[in-house]
Amino acid sequence: MEKFKAFTLEVFEVMPIYAQIFVGAIIFAFAAASVYSRINLNFGAKTFSGIPREQLRTNVGHILVYTGIPVVLAIAFFTMVAIYYTSGK
């Protein structure tokens, strides 16, 4: 955990606040759209037009790559934000 905290402090020391907000908004929007695409198949068919509609909820590889990874990245990024702003820096 200490290595993650050190990495977080190092990254956020050089990243301006507007860049933090921009990156956070992009990651959150992509993760939210990806999760919503699995719930609402009409939206999902438009978002992931390269995959057949009937595979939106069953194609495990596609779900992991295009939904699992963005959600994990969003959680990690916002954990880093929380660590940075609660560390007193």
NORURCOR-V325942 format. One record per residue. RES is the residue in three letters. PSI is psi as a letter, one per 30 degrees, with the letter a starting at -180 (none if undefined). Layout:
BEGIN
RES:PSI, RES:PSI
END
This chain:
BEGIN
MET:e, GLU:e, LYS:e, PHE:e, LYS:e, ALA:e, PHE:e, THR:e, LEU:e, GLU:e, VAL:e, PHE:f, GLU:e, VAL:f, MET:j, PRO:l, ILE:e, TYR:e, ALA:e, GLN:e, ILE:e, PHE:e, VAL:e, GLY:e, ALA:e, ILE:e, ILE:e, PHE:e, ALA:e, PHE:e, ALA:e, ALA:e, ALA:e, SER:e, VAL:e, TYR:e, SER:f, ARG:f, ILE:e, ASN:j, LEU:f, ASN:e, PHE:e, GLY:e, ALA:e, LYS:e, THR:e, PHE:i, SER:f, GLY:f, ILE:k, PRO:k, ARG:e, GLU:f, GLN:f, LEU:e, ARG:f, THR:f, ASN:j, VAL:e, GLY:e, HIS:e, ILE:e, LEU:e, VAL:e, TYR:f, THR:e, GLY:e, ILE:e, PRO:e, VAL:e, VAL:e, LEU:e, ALA:e, ILE:e, ALA:e, PHE:e, PHE:f, THR:e, MET:e, VAL:e, ALA:e, ILE:e, TYR:e, TYR:f, THR:f, SER:f, GLY:g, LYS:none
END
